[in-house]
Amino acid sequence: QVRLMESGGGSVQSGGSLTLSCAVSGHTYSSGCMGWFRQAPGKERETVSVIDSVQRKSYSESVRGRFTTSLNKDLNTLYLAMNNLRPEDTAIYYCAADSSCFAQSSYILRQGPSRFAYWGQGTQVTVSS
């Protein structure tokens, strides 16, 4: 069973930085993919970033150049470093994984949240202007 738990959310001012962590257990990195997603009040959940089974990464246009995802397999932790945060980045952030996922990250990004089977509980990020 894949289990995911996010941490690191909080409140920052516009232009600030935060790094989210996602503790992972039960996931097979060599055949799976992982991602970060967010959901703002009244909006649909959207993909932020994806890392595929060979650690290629893709980002949504809204965060490209500001956010960076990385995976430390030794620590079983997925990270999302967020810089130059904007009020529109305010949302609950989720990490997710799927254990059978061989496509390239760019394709997985287009597939969206429904592609992923396992989800964490989310962590709140609030950016004030």
C-alpha positions in Angstrom: 0.0 0.0 0.0 1.4 3.4 -1.0 1.2 6.0 1.7 2.0 9.7 1.3 2.1 12.5 3.9 2.8 16.2 3.0 4.3 18.8 5.3 5.9 22.2 5.1 2.9 24.3 4.3 2.3 27.7 5.9 1.7 31.4 5.4 4.1 33.7 3.6 4.1 37.1 2.0 4.2 37.6 -1.8 7.7 37.0 -3.1 8.5 34.5 -0.3 9.5 30.9 -0.4 8.4 27.6 1.0 9.5 24.0 0.5 7.0 21.2 0.8 7.9 17.7 1.6 6.0 14.4 0.9 7.0 11.3 2.9 6.6 8.3 0.8 6.2 4.6 1.6 5.3 1.5 -0.4 6.0 3.2 -3.8 8.1 1.6 -6.5 10.1 4.4 -8.0 11.3 2.4 -11.1 7.9 1.8 -12.4 5.9 4.7 -10.9 5.4 8.4 -11.1 4.7 11.1 -8.6 3.4 14.6 -8.7 2.4 17.7 -6.8 -1.1 19.2 -7.2 -3.1 22.0 -5.7 -6.7 23.0 -5.2 -7.8 26.5 -4.4 -11.3 27.2 -2.9 -14.0 26.9 -5.6 -11.6 25.6 -8.2 -10.7 22.2 -9.6 -7.6 20.4 -8.6 -4.7 21.2 -10.9 -1.3 19.6 -11.6 1.7 21.6 -10.5 4.5 19.2 -11.3 5.2 15.7 -12.3 8.3 13.4 -12.0 8.3 10.2 -14.0 9.9 6.8 -13.4 13.3 7.9 -14.7 13.0 11.3 -12.9 12.2 13.5 -15.8 10.3 16.5 -14.6 7.5 18.7 -16.0 5.8 21.7 -14.7 2.6 23.6 -15.3 3.0 26.9 -17.1 1.8 28.8 -14.0 4.7 27.7 -11.9 7.5 27.0 -14.4 10.7 28.8 -13.4 9.5 29.4 -9.9 8.9 25.9 -8.5 11.3 22.9 -8.5 10.4 19.3 -7.7 13.0 16.8 -6.5 13.0 13.2 -5.2 15.4 11.8 -2.6 15.0 8.1 -2.8 17.3 7.4 0.1 15.0 9.5 2.3 11.8 8.4 0.5 10.8 12.0 0.2 9.5 14.1 -2.6 10.0 17.9 -2.4 8.5 21.0 -4.0 10.6 24.1 -3.6 8.5 27.2 -4.2 10.0 30.6 -4.9 8.6 34.0 -5.7 5.3 33.0 -4.4 2.2 34.9 -5.5 -1.3 35.2 -3.9 -2.7 33.1 -6.7 -0.5 30.2 -5.5 -2.7 30.0 -2.3 -4.2 26.5 -2.2 -4.1 23.1 -0.5 -1.1 21.3 -2.0 -1.2 17.5 -2.4 1.4 14.9 -3.4 0.3 11.9 -5.3 1.8 8.7 -6.7 0.9 5.9 -9.1 2.7 2.6 -9.2 2.4 1.7 -12.8 3.3 4.7 -14.8 5.8 4.5 -17.7 5.0 7.6 -19.8 7.2 10.7 -20.0 6.5 13.4 -17.5 5.2 15.8 -20.2 2.5 13.3 -21.1 1.6 12.6 -17.5 1.3 16.3 -16.9 -1.4 16.5 -19.6 -3.2 13.5 -18.2 -4.0 15.5 -15.0 -4.8 14.4 -11.4 -7.2 11.6 -12.4 -4.1 9.6 -13.5 -2.9 9.2 -10.0 -4.2 6.5 -7.6 -2.6 7.4 -4.3 -2.9 10.7 -2.5 -1.7 12.5 0.6 -4.0 14.5 2.9 -2.8 17.9 1.7 -1.0 20.9 3.3 -2.2 24.5 3.2 -0.2 27.2 1.5 -1.3 30.8 1.9 0.4 33.7 0.2 -0.6 37.2 1.2 -0.1 40.3 -0.9 
